[in-house]
Amino acid sequence: MNIAVLIKQVPDSTEVKINPETGTLIRAGVPSILNPYDHYALEAALALKKKHGFKVTVVSMGPPQAKAVVQLALALGADEGVLLSDMAFAGSDTWATSYALAKGIKKVGKVDLIFAGMQAIDGDTAQTGPGVAQQLGIPQVTFCEHVDVDGRRVLARKQIDGGHELLEARPPVLLTMIMGKDYAPQHPSFLAVNGSLKKPFHVWSAEDIGAEAQYLGLKGSPTQVSKIYPPPQREKAAMFSGSGQEAVEKILELMKSEHFIGE
Ligand SMILES: Cc1cc2nc3c(=O)[nH]c(=O)nc-3n(C[C@H](O)[C@H](O)[C@H](O)COP(=O)(O)OP(=O)(O)OC[C@H]3O[C@@H](n4cnc5c(N)ncnc54)[C@H](O)[C@@H]3O)c2cc1C
């Protein structure tokens, strides 16, 4: 089988700061990393490669500097890397991103399994994986913590509220991965980094993947961000000391004074 893994380069921070004047993200001085969920997705794909000998291709869409995460994935064991990079992609929302990624996957060739992270830690929408499945017209299983393959059966253990669900699918199928304990993120050795430089690496433009300009960038994005702002700071929590009885009395006193409960 052939596996494609969707990986995104993100700022190394879950606390994205916003410029209050311009309403844009402050990226300066924030190093970039492989999206942590995508690292798990990659490890899941590499585990299948190790067990069954599948081929793993990573696909990323981003500016030229996103090459670093593709190179990292190659050093970690992926066989082939693809970076979709073109000014035509700039300003794409999740739907336009999904369109470009789906086009990129089609150009990769016959792909049986597509892995994505559950979400990116900067955009946080968790829409891109499902969007790609929709664009390709294939089934999807989200929130997976483990994936295995038995012949033509794809077996996925998915996290749900209060438990797990075991699902079976037939390829081609797209799976989004959570950060479960089954796939510990690895670090590449120096030799692996060196070796990765010889692996196939393609940089494709919109034209290369046959993407139509009307479906890309701001023009192809049905959502428009009108404003970004940090949520208002919460008031500090009140702390009460003393015995349990004393603390409860103080809490009741406060709740009465704030009119949460009657006298
Ligand atoms: C109107 C609008 C304009 C935007 N303009 C820009 C802009 O100009 N520049 C910009 O950088 N961002 C822009 N964004 C953000 C951009 O759309 C998202 O970063 C992107 O679509 C992915 O969404 P997400 O970050 O929520 O990822 P999620 O949907 O949370 O990601 C889920 C998974 O999908 C995969 N994935 C997501 N994005 C990529 C990718 N690029 N390559 C490969 N795999 C991926 C990964 O496996 C990831 O774990 C814009 C968003 C909107 C709504």
The ligand as an ORCA input file, in Angstrom:
! r2SCAN-3c Opt
* xyz 0 1
  C      -9.729     33.331      5.357
  C      -8.464     32.663      5.804
  C      -7.265     33.123      5.326
  C      -6.098     32.517      5.719
  N      -4.951     32.989      5.238
  C      -3.804     32.405      5.580
  C      -2.558     32.884      5.086
  O      -2.516     33.835      4.330
  N      -1.425     32.218      5.457
  C      -1.472     31.139      6.311
  O      -0.413     30.574      6.614
  N      -2.621     30.680      6.796
  C      -3.785     31.288      6.476
  N      -4.928     30.838      6.959
  C      -4.902     29.682      7.800
  C      -4.982     28.459      6.949
  O      -6.179     28.371      6.247
  C      -4.908     27.267      7.828
  O      -3.692     27.306      8.517
  C      -4.978     25.998      7.046
  O      -6.085     25.987      6.198
  C      -5.044     24.796      7.930
  O      -6.050     24.949      8.893
  P      -5.690     24.677     10.383
  O      -4.431     25.372     10.695
  O      -6.893     24.965     11.204
  O      -5.387     23.118     10.369
  P      -6.268     21.911     10.887
  O      -7.456     21.762     10.017
  O      -6.481     22.015     12.355
  O      -5.203     20.763     10.565
  C      -5.546     19.392     10.619
  C      -4.499     18.599      9.906
  O      -4.551     18.880      8.502
  C      -3.234     18.834      7.962
  N      -2.873     20.160      7.459
  C      -3.378     21.360      7.788
  N      -2.782     22.341      7.083
  C      -1.861     21.742      6.300
  C      -0.904     22.199      5.364
  N      -0.752     23.492      5.085
  N      -0.125     21.284      4.761
  C      -0.250     19.969      5.017
  N      -1.121     19.468      5.899
  C      -1.913     20.341      6.529
  C      -2.307     18.410      9.087
  O      -2.224     17.008      9.091
  C      -3.068     18.894     10.305
  O      -2.732     18.213     11.490
  C      -6.120     31.426      6.615
  C      -7.333     30.973      7.113
  C      -8.495     31.575      6.723
  C      -9.803     31.077      7.301
*
